[in-house]
Amino acid sequence: MIFFRQLQHLLPDALAWRTVTEKMLRRYLEGLAAAPADFRAFADAIYSDRFPATTRNLAAWERQFGLLAGASESARRQQLAGAWQAQGGQSPRYLQDVMQAAGFDVYLHEWWKPGIMPREAHDPHDYTEYPRFGTTQCGEPDAQCGEPDAFCNRWLVNEPRYLVNLNLTPNAPPPIPVAPARYPSFLYWGGATFPDAADVPAARRGEFERLLLKICPTHLWLVTIVHYV
């Protein structure tokens, strides 16, 4: 009624403009007052949009954070909460907290073998492989360009654990270094105990990989020891 009363005060002070009884003028003003009342209710509800659990504009926030819609609304709100809480930083604990806040039960393991001094690096060849090159998928030598299994002049991504250069281009990722001096350039994501594997929902694999590539230091290469279930 607040907007209706404001409109009443704008009317001339004369008997013909009285709105105390039910007449056409009163109904007209009540109709005019409904629009700003709806706007006020909408504006008051904007506060709920500050929180992933209550926002009314879930799709808009997903576009803002570059997220793909999950399988359910609860999964979508969970992954939005992970992106929303990201404040920056590249400490191991921060990176791990970001992944777990997004709903992925994974743990970061650094390059050195625990309990060994001086520090000795894990050999990434023990936990991942370099993607093979080829012109066809599934070993079909007669596949022609345009066929679903043909990949002309491209590398074949048959090693999901080697998460490097995932940019959807035909450029091959850098090879896994042979020199042990480069082994500290790798980070490992897996279960709570290295090298146990972590379970990641297959439906969220794309989101999982994009988030890792987004938050991890760009000068390090990633090995994901996970099972997509």
C-alpha positions in Angstrom: 0.0 0.0 0.0 2.9 2.4 0.4 3.1 3.2 -3.3 -0.7 3.6 -3.5 -0.5 6.2 -0.7 2.3 8.0 -2.5 0.1 8.3 -5.6 -2.7 9.6 -3.5 -0.6 12.5 -2.3 0.0 13.5 -5.9 -3.7 14.0 -6.6 -5.4 17.5 -6.3 -7.0 18.3 -2.9 -10.6 18.2 -4.1 -13.7 16.0 -3.6 -13.6 14.6 -7.1 -10.2 13.2 -6.5 -10.9 11.4 -3.3 -10.0 7.7 -3.4 -11.5 6.6 0.0 -14.3 4.7 -1.7 -14.3 1.9 -4.3 -14.4 3.7 -7.7 -12.6 3.6 -11.0 -9.9 6.2 -9.9 -9.0 4.1 -6.9 -8.7 0.9 -9.0 -6.6 2.8 -11.5 -4.2 4.0 -8.9 -4.0 0.5 -7.3 -3.0 -0.8 -10.7 -0.3 1.8 -11.1 1.0 1.0 -7.6 1.4 -2.7 -8.3 4.4 -2.3 -10.7 6.7 -0.4 -8.2 5.6 -2.9 -5.5 6.8 -5.8 -7.6 10.0 -4.0 -8.3 10.6 -3.4 -4.6 10.0 -7.1 -3.9 12.4 -8.0 -6.6 15.0 -5.6 -5.3 14.7 -6.8 -1.8 15.2 -10.4 -3.0 18.5 -9.5 -4.7 20.2 -10.2 -1.4 19.5 -13.9 -1.9 21.5 -13.8 -5.1 24.7 -13.3 -3.1 24.7 -16.9 -2.1 25.0 -20.0 -4.3 22.5 -21.9 -2.2 19.7 -19.3 -2.7 20.4 -17.4 -5.9 17.5 -17.2 -8.3 19.8 -16.6 -11.3 21.8 -19.8 -11.3 22.3 -19.9 -15.1 23.5 -16.3 -15.1 26.1 -17.0 -12.5 27.3 -20.1 -14.3 27.9 -18.0 -17.4 29.8 -15.5 -15.3 32.1 -18.1 -13.9 32.4 -20.1 -17.1 30.7 -23.2 -15.6 28.8 -25.9 -17.4 25.4 -26.8 -15.9 25.6 -29.9 -13.8 23.3 -32.9 -13.8 21.1 -31.6 -11.0 20.4 -28.3 -9.3 22.2 -29.3 -6.1 25.4 -30.2 -8.2 25.1 -26.9 -10.0 24.9 -25.0 -6.8 27.9 -27.0 -5.3 30.2 -26.2 -8.2 29.1 -22.5 -8.2 30.0 -22.4 -4.5 33.5 -23.6 -5.3 34.0 -20.9 -7.9 32.4 -18.3 -5.8 34.7 -18.9 -2.8 37.9 -18.7 -4.9 39.8 -15.7 -3.7 43.2 -16.3 -5.2 46.5 -17.9 -4.1 48.5 -20.9 -5.2 49.5 -22.6 -2.0 49.0 -26.4 -2.0 46.4 -26.1 0.7 44.5 -23.4 -1.1 44.4 -25.3 -4.4 43.2 -28.4 -2.6 40.5 -26.5 -0.7 39.2 -25.0 -3.9 38.9 -28.4 -5.6 37.2 -29.9 -2.5 34.9 -26.9 -2.1 33.7 -27.6 -5.7 32.7 -31.1 -4.6 35.8 -33.1 -5.8 37.3 -35.4 -3.2 40.8 -35.1 -4.5 44.2 -34.3 -2.8 47.3 -32.5 -4.1 50.6 -34.3 -3.8 53.8 -32.5 -4.6 56.7 -33.7 -6.6 58.9 -35.2 -3.8 58.7 -38.6 -2.3 57.8 -38.2 1.4 60.2 -39.4 4.1 63.3 -39.3 1.8 66.1 -36.8 2.3 67.5 -35.3 0.4 64.3 -34.9 -1.6 63.8 -37.3 -4.4 61.2 -36.6 -7.1 58.5 -38.9 -8.3 59.0 -40.1 -11.9 56.0 -38.9 -13.9 56.4 -41.8 -16.3 55.3 -44.1 -13.5 51.9 -42.4 -13.3 51.1 -41.2 -16.8 51.9 -41.6 -20.5 52.5 -39.3 -23.4 49.6 -39.3 -25.8 50.3 -41.2 -29.0 50.3 -39.6 -32.4 48.4 -40.9 -35.4 46.0 -40.1 -38.2 43.2 -42.5 -37.2 41.5 -43.6 -34.0 41.1 -47.3 -33.0 44.0 -48.3 -35.4 42.0 -48.1 -38.6 44.6 -47.6 -41.4 42.0 -47.0 -44.1 39.9 -44.3 -42.3 39.3 -41.4 -44.6 39.0 -37.7 -43.8 35.4 -36.9 -42.6 34.8 -40.3 -41.0 34.1 -40.1 -37.3 37.2 -42.1 -36.4 39.6 -40.1 -38.6 42.0 -37.6 -37.0 44.1 -36.1 -39.8 47.3 -34.4 -38.5 46.3 -34.5 -34.9 47.4 -36.1 -31.7 45.1 -38.6 -30.0 44.2 -37.9 -26.4 44.3 -41.5 -25.1 45.9 -40.6 -21.7 43.5 -38.7 -19.5 46.0 -38.5 -16.6 48.3 -36.2 -18.5 46.5 -32.9 -18.1 48.6 -30.5 -20.1 47.7 -28.1 -23.0 44.0 -29.0 -22.9 43.0 -26.2 -25.3 41.0 -28.1 -28.0 43.6 -27.3 -30.6 45.5 -29.7 -32.9 48.8 -28.8 -31.2 50.4 -31.7 -29.3 51.2 -31.3 -25.6 54.8 -31.1 -24.6 56.5 -34.4 -24.1 57.0 -35.8 -20.6 60.6 -34.9 -19.7 63.2 -37.6 -19.6 65.7 -35.6 -17.4 65.0 -36.2 -13.7 65.8 -32.5 -13.1 62.4 -31.7 -14.7 60.4 -34.0 -12.5 59.8 -31.3 -9.9 57.7 -29.6 -12.6 54.8 -32.0 -11.9 51.9 -31.9 -9.5 49.8 -35.0 -8.8 46.1 -35.0 -8.0 44.6 -38.2 -6.5 43.4 -39.9 -3.4 44.3 -39.0 0.2 47.3 -41.3 0.1 49.7 -41.2 -2.8 49.4 -42.9 -5.3 45.9 -44.0 -4.5 43.3 -42.9 -7.1 40.4 -40.6 -6.3 36.9 -41.0 -7.7 35.5 -38.2 -9.8 32.0 -38.3 -11.3 32.3 -38.9 -15.0 29.5 -36.3 -15.7 31.8 -33.7 -14.1 35.0 -34.6 -15.8 35.1 -31.5 -18.1 34.4 -29.2 -15.1 37.1 -31.0 -13.0 39.8 -30.6 -15.7 38.9 -27.0 -16.5 39.0 -26.0 -12.8 42.4 -27.7 -12.3 43.9 -25.9 -15.3 42.3 -22.6 -14.1 43.7 -22.6 -10.6 47.0 -24.4 -10.8 50.3 -22.6 -11.6 50.9 -22.5 -15.3 54.5 -23.4 -15.1 53.7 -26.8 -13.6 52.3 -29.9 -15.4 49.5 -32.0 -13.9 49.0 -35.7 -13.5 45.5 -36.8 -12.4 45.4 -40.1 -10.7 41.6 -40.5 -10.7 38.8 -42.9 -11.7 35.9 -41.4 -13.6 32.8 -43.1 -12.2 
